[in-house]
Structure formats: C-alpha cells, structure tokens
Amino acid sequence: MAAKSATRNLTARIARRPFHRLIGYANCWEDPTVLQRALQVGPGDVCLSITSGGCNTLSLLLHDPARVVALDFNPNQNHLLRLKMAALGQLDHGQKLELLGVRQTAPGKRIELYTRVRNALTPDARMFWDDHLGMLEHGVLYEGRLERYLKVFGKLIGGMLGPRRVEAIFDIPSLEAQRAYYFKHIDGLRWRSLFDVFFSRTVITRAKDKHHFKYVDFDGFGRRFRARAQHIFADLSLPANYFMALILLGRFHSERALPPYLLEENHDLLRGRLERLELVTGDLEGYLGRVPDDTFTRFNLSNLFDWFAQPALVKAHREIVRVARIGARLCWWNTLAVRHLPGEVGEIVPENDLARDLLAQDRFIYAQLQIGQIKK
C-alpha cells in the first residue's frame, strides 16, 4: 500500500510540473520501426500504449490489432491524440499535414482547418484547443515542451556550423559519404562542446523535469547523448530520420520522411480503424488495478520507467503480468537511467539479444531498450 501511495503521489507531483502543464511531447520519440519489431503486433492483438505524442499509438493500428488503449496521466497528451485522430478522420491527407504543421500554410489556414475538425473532438479536448489556438497556428507538432527545447539546440548548431551545412547531411544518399561528411563538417569542438553544455544535468533538468533524471546516478549526460548521436550520424542513414531532422532543422525534412501515421499511403487505412482506439487519462498503476486478468497482448510503455523507483517498477511489472495474456510482449526505453526488466518478476522473459540489435538501429538517442515476453 505504501508503494502504491508513493507512486501516485509522485505522479500527482509530476503532473503539476511545468513540463506537463500543456503538451510535454508533441511527437513520440520512440522509433516506430523498432517498436513494431519489438512487439510484433498483428491481427487480434489488444494493446496498451502510453499516449505521449500519440504517433506510435496511431501507428499500432496499421498492424490490425483488435483494440488499442492509449493511456497518459497528462490529459493534454490525450487531447493532442484526439486532434490527430480528428485530422485523420475529417480531413484529406494534405489538409492533415497543413493542420498539424508539416506543410506551410497561409496565415489563418490552420485555424480554418481546426474549425472543420473541432466538432469531432470531445468537449474537454475542444475546450483545450479553443484555449490554445496559438499552438495550432504555429504548427502543433513543434509546440511540445521537448520539441521547443530541442529546437533551441538545432538553432544553436545551425548558427555555429551554418544552416546549409547542417541540412546538407539529410540529402546524402550514400551511408559512406554521409559518414565522411559528418566527421568532416559536423563533428568538431563546437559540436562536442554544445552537447556537453546543452545536455548537461543542470540544463536538461530545467528544460524537462528534475524527477525525470532522479534515478540517474552519474553525470556526463552530454557525452553519452553525443555518443549515441555519433552512432546515428555515422552508422544509420539520415534521409529518412525525421527525429534528427526535427532536432537539427526544427521541422520535417521531407514528406516521405514522416511518422507512419502521417504518410499518405496510410491515411485511409488509419481513418477506417480509429474506432478501435480507447483513450484513458490516468497513471499506469491506477489503470492496471481496474483491468481484469488476461486482457492485453502487447504493451508499448514508452520511456515511462525513467520516472519510477525500483520498487515501483517491480510492482508495475507484476501488475502487467496479471493483466497480460500468455505470450504477451512488452517493450520500453530508457533515456539515461540504467534499468532492466525486473528479475523478481520471473514470468517476464527478457529478449536481450533482440533489444540490443534493435537499439543499434534506433533513430533516436535513447540509451537502453527493454523487450520481454510473458510466460505464465
């Protein structure tokens, strides 16, 4: 009981922090390709997905699950997901890209498009967006707290190295040429120094939240992020990496390099499956406590456990086992904290080799990926 109370009190405190007062994440920063290979979602699956920016929850629908429950303790993240659902359901592909901010539009056009989808929102979501029309006008995909923080980093890099030099790396078709360009034109003292300062514990905890890194017992954040970034720039193709484009350019580089839910070929399919989504506002432990045994087959848990102390992490995984069906799969990421699937919960079998291989292909700078299968 004490562990449950402590977790809920922490959730309540986190929810009041500036990072979560509006939109913390306008996009999901977990790679959807990695997510699908980890979870292997297919026809008939019942998924629990942390909402965050809503992108990956929508992308799960592409794999024909029977049902997806989107859960977030921040109601505004669910309001954002409802806006994205309304754009898919009420607009054509081009209008969807205009409303959300992928395409440039004439002044006032995004508000005009919002009025066309407004009645498809729930009353709470409608009230939220009516009160934050400025976010819509600016392009909501760039208006999350994290996106605005990372955009500052991109502007600083552009100012130091020159915007054309930075953008050019996204147009190099050969990985070998991309790697050579990175080490010649990007990597250097200014690049390394900016990582060390901008992603230091002091700066990043002010931009995000001090609780997010409470369980990280080391410093040198910038050096660790820079090592992951170097792997991405030197070893993974960048033209399709919309994560790095959002950080360094402050926008999507191409309409062919977008999250799956925004791609034109997926528009009609997703529109036909939106009714399979259920949105829930609440914390993980409180929600799971209301769920019957043997309900879910897949769990997308984002980077949720960055915020959890080890006893709360163990308790949450015991509840996950209870509500999971035999053979269910789960995955989650760590930003920096060294965390593993809890050995105390023996019904979860880690898939460490797969997690290591997929992390090496991940297009964002997460430090760890955990994948497990439930056998009970």
LINWOTA-V535847 format. One record per residue. N is the residue number from 0. RES is the residue in three letters. NEAR is the number of other C-alpha atoms within 12 Angstrom. D_CENTER is the distance of its C-alpha to the mean C-alpha in Angstrom with 2 decimals. Layout:
((N	RES	NEAR	D_CENTER) (N	RES	NEAR	D_CENTER))
//
This chain:
((0	MET	11	30.79) (1	ALA	11	30.35) (2	ALA	19	27.03) (3	LYS	25	25.77) (4	SER	15	27.09) (5	ALA	18	25.56) (6	THR	28	22.04) (7	ARG	25	22.46) (8	ASN	19	24.01) (9	LEU	24	21.16) (10	THR	30	18.67) (11	ALA	19	21.11) (12	ARG	22	21.39) (13	ILE	25	17.71) (14	ALA	29	17.46) (15	ARG	19	20.29) (16	ARG	24	18.89) (17	PRO	22	18.51) (18	PHE	32	14.78) (19	HIS	29	14.35) (20	ARG	23	17.42) (21	LEU	28	15.91) (22	ILE	40	12.32) (23	GLY	41	10.27) (24	TYR	38	7.05) (25	ALA	40	8.33) (26	ASN	45	5.55) (27	CYS	42	2.13) (28	TRP	39	3.26) (29	GLU	45	4.50) (30	ASP	39	7.64) (31	PRO	39	8.86) (32	THR	28	12.33) (33	VAL	35	12.03) (34	LEU	41	10.63) (35	GLN	32	13.67) (36	ARG	26	16.06) (37	ALA	40	15.22) (38	LEU	38	15.57) (39	GLN	32	18.11) (40	VAL	37	17.68) (41	GLY	24	20.94) (42	PRO	18	23.44) (43	GLY	19	24.08) (44	ASP	30	21.08) (45	VAL	37	19.96) (46	CYS	48	16.27) (47	LEU	44	14.61) (48	SER	45	10.88) (49	ILE	45	8.98) (50	THR	51	8.30) (51	SER	40	5.80) (52	GLY	44	5.84) (53	GLY	46	7.73) (54	CYS	42	7.24) (55	ASN	41	7.13) (56	THR	54	9.62) (57	LEU	53	11.73) (58	SER	44	11.64) (59	LEU	49	13.04) (60	LEU	43	15.98) (61	LEU	37	17.07) (62	HIS	32	18.36) (63	ASP	26	20.69) (64	PRO	32	19.84) (65	ALA	27	22.31) (66	ARG	32	19.93) (67	VAL	41	16.32) (68	VAL	42	15.92) (69	ALA	45	12.83) (70	LEU	38	13.12) (71	ASP	40	12.16) (72	PHE	34	14.77) (73	ASN	36	14.07) (74	PRO	31	15.89) (75	ASN	38	14.65) (76	GLN	43	11.11) (77	ASN	43	13.24) (78	HIS	42	15.46) (79	LEU	45	12.82) (80	LEU	47	12.16) (81	ARG	40	15.97) (82	LEU	43	16.40) (83	LYS	47	14.42) (84	MET	43	16.50) (85	ALA	36	19.57) (86	ALA	38	19.06) (87	LEU	38	18.94) (88	GLY	28	21.85) (89	GLN	30	24.09) (90	LEU	29	23.78) (91	ASP	24	24.42) (92	HIS	29	21.97) (93	GLY	25	23.21) (94	GLN	31	23.23) (95	LYS	38	19.63) (96	LEU	33	18.70) (97	GLU	34	21.09) (98	LEU	44	19.91) (99	LEU	42	16.23) (100	GLY	35	17.35) (101	VAL	34	17.13) (102	ARG	27	20.95) (103	GLN	22	23.36) (104	THR	23	25.60) (105	ALA	16	28.82) (106	PRO	16	28.85) (107	GLY	19	28.48) (108	LYS	25	27.19) (109	ARG	34	23.71) (110	ILE	29	25.51) (111	GLU	20	27.85) (112	LEU	32	25.11) (113	TYR	36	23.57) (114	THR	24	27.03) (115	ARG	24	27.00) (116	VAL	31	23.93) (117	ARG	32	24.61) (118	ASN	22	26.78) (119	ALA	23	24.19) (120	LEU	28	22.14) (121	THR	23	23.06) (122	PRO	14	25.34) (123	ASP	22	22.86) (124	ALA	28	20.20) (125	ARG	26	23.13) (126	MET	17	24.39) (127	PHE	27	21.14) (128	TRP	33	20.85) (129	ASP	24	24.62) (130	ASP	14	24.38) (131	HIS	23	21.69) (132	LEU	25	23.05) (133	GLY	19	22.65) (134	MET	28	18.86) (135	LEU	35	19.55) (136	GLU	30	22.31) (137	HIS	28	20.29) (138	GLY	37	17.51) (139	VAL	41	14.79) (140	LEU	42	11.93) (141	TYR	36	13.31) (142	GLU	33	14.09) (143	GLY	35	11.28) (144	ARG	32	12.62) (145	LEU	34	10.30) (146	GLU	35	10.97) (147	ARG	32	14.60) (148	TYR	30	14.86) (149	LEU	34	13.69) (150	LYS	29	15.97) (151	VAL	24	18.83) (152	PHE	32	18.38) (153	GLY	31	18.56) (154	LYS	25	21.63) (155	LEU	26	23.27) (156	ILE	33	22.87) (157	GLY	25	24.23) (158	GLY	19	27.04) (159	MET	24	27.95) (160	LEU	25	27.86) (161	GLY	19	28.37) (162	PRO	21	25.86) (163	ARG	18	27.64) (164	ARG	23	27.46) (165	VAL	35	23.69) (166	GLU	33	23.15) (167	ALA	25	25.69) (168	ILE	36	23.64) (169	PHE	35	21.40) (170	ASP	23	24.65) (171	ILE	23	26.10) (172	PRO	17	26.47) (173	SER	18	27.71) (174	LEU	22	25.68) (175	GLU	18	28.90) (176	ALA	23	29.42) (177	GLN	30	25.84) (178	ARG	26	26.33) (179	ALA	19	29.69) (180	TYR	26	28.42) (181	TYR	32	25.71) (182	PHE	21	28.33) (183	LYS	18	30.92) (184	HIS	26	29.17) (185	ILE	32	25.87) (186	ASP	28	26.32) (187	GLY	19	28.90) (188	LEU	16	29.83) (189	ARG	20	28.07) (190	TRP	34	24.72) (191	ARG	26	25.08) (192	SER	21	26.40) (193	LEU	30	23.64) (194	PHE	32	21.03) (195	ASP	25	23.34) (196	VAL	23	23.72) (197	PHE	31	20.46) (198	PHE	32	18.37) (199	SER	26	21.20) (200	ARG	30	20.83) (201	THR	19	22.79) (202	VAL	22	20.75) (203	ILE	31	17.17) (204	THR	23	18.15) (205	ARG	21	19.66) (206	ALA	30	16.69) (207	LYS	31	14.20) (208	ASP	27	16.28) (209	LYS	22	19.02) (210	HIS	29	18.07) (211	HIS	32	14.75) (212	PHE	32	17.04) (213	LYS	24	20.01) (214	TYR	22	20.15) (215	VAL	26	19.97) (216	ASP	13	23.71) (217	PHE	16	24.01) (218	ASP	21	23.81) (219	GLY	22	23.37) (220	PHE	32	19.64) (221	GLY	28	20.17) (222	ARG	26	22.12) (223	ARG	26	19.53) (224	PHE	31	16.72) (225	ARG	30	19.45) (226	ALA	24	20.39) (227	ARG	29	17.00) (228	ALA	33	17.04) (229	GLN	31	20.59) (230	HIS	29	19.81) (231	ILE	30	17.32) (232	PHE	40	19.94) (233	ALA	29	22.91) (234	ASP	24	21.98) (235	LEU	31	19.34) (236	SER	28	20.07) (237	LEU	41	18.52) (238	PRO	29	19.63) (239	ALA	29	16.75) (240	ASN	37	14.07) (241	TYR	35	12.32) (242	PHE	38	9.98) (243	MET	39	13.34) (244	ALA	35	14.92) (245	LEU	41	12.70) (246	ILE	34	13.51) (247	LEU	41	17.13) (248	LEU	35	18.21) (249	GLY	33	16.26) (250	ARG	35	15.94) (251	PHE	34	15.46) (252	HIS	28	18.38) (253	SER	25	19.37) (254	GLU	27	19.05) (255	ARG	19	19.09) (256	ALA	26	16.00) (257	LEU	35	13.32) (258	PRO	39	10.51) (259	PRO	33	12.86) (260	TYR	41	13.08) (261	LEU	43	14.53) (262	LEU	27	17.09) (263	GLU	23	20.62) (264	GLU	19	21.65) (265	ASN	25	19.11) (266	HIS	33	19.95) (267	ASP	24	22.96) (268	LEU	25	21.74) (269	LEU	35	18.73) (270	ARG	30	21.14) (271	GLY	19	23.39) (272	ARG	28	20.96) (273	LEU	35	19.40) (274	GLU	22	21.99) (275	ARG	26	20.48) (276	LEU	33	17.60) (277	GLU	29	18.35) (278	LEU	37	16.46) (279	VAL	29	17.27) (280	THR	27	17.00) (281	GLY	27	17.77) (282	ASP	33	17.07) (283	LEU	40	16.63) (284	GLU	36	20.18) (285	GLY	25	21.84) (286	TYR	25	20.36) (287	LEU	30	21.21) (288	GLY	20	24.65) (289	ARG	17	25.36) (290	VAL	20	24.34) (291	PRO	16	27.25) (292	ASP	18	27.63) (293	ASP	23	26.52) (294	THR	28	24.09) (295	PHE	35	20.85) (296	THR	39	20.62) (297	ARG	45	16.92) (298	PHE	47	14.27) (299	ASN	52	10.49) (300	LEU	41	10.07) (301	SER	42	6.65) (302	ASN	31	8.13) (303	LEU	37	10.42) (304	PHE	43	13.54) (305	ASP	32	13.28) (306	TRP	34	15.04) (307	PHE	36	17.65) (308	ALA	28	21.15) (309	GLN	25	22.48) (310	PRO	22	24.71) (311	ALA	29	21.99) (312	LEU	31	19.80) (313	VAL	27	22.91) (314	LYS	31	23.69) (315	ALA	33	20.31) (316	HIS	37	20.69) (317	ARG	27	24.23) (318	GLU	31	23.17) (319	ILE	47	20.62) (320	VAL	39	23.64) (321	ARG	28	25.79) (322	VAL	32	23.69) (323	ALA	34	22.89) (324	ARG	28	25.28) (325	ILE	23	26.97) (326	GLY	25	24.99) (327	ALA	36	21.58) (328	ARG	40	18.65) (329	LEU	44	15.69) (330	CYS	50	13.03) (331	TRP	39	10.86) (332	TRP	40	9.95) (333	ASN	34	11.78) (334	THR	33	11.28) (335	LEU	33	15.08) (336	ALA	30	16.85) (337	VAL	25	18.97) (338	ARG	29	18.36) (339	HIS	30	19.51) (340	LEU	36	19.98) (341	PRO	28	22.92) (342	GLY	19	26.24) (343	GLU	18	27.82) (344	VAL	26	26.19) (345	GLY	18	28.18) (346	GLU	26	27.08) (347	ILE	34	23.74) (348	VAL	28	24.56) (349	PRO	27	22.21) (350	GLU	24	21.65) (351	ASN	21	21.58) (352	ASP	16	22.86) (353	LEU	22	20.22) (354	ALA	31	17.45) (355	ARG	21	19.21) (356	ASP	18	19.70) (357	LEU	31	16.14) (358	LEU	34	14.87) (359	ALA	26	17.55) (360	GLN	32	16.10) (361	ASP	38	12.43) (362	ARG	37	11.84) (363	PHE	39	9.83) (364	ILE	35	11.70) (365	TYR	37	10.78) (366	ALA	35	14.23) (367	GLN	35	14.35) (368	LEU	45	13.38) (369	GLN	42	15.35) (370	ILE	41	16.58) (371	GLY	39	19.44) (372	GLN	34	21.81) (373	ILE	34	23.77) (374	LYS	22	27.51) (375	LYS	19	29.68))
//
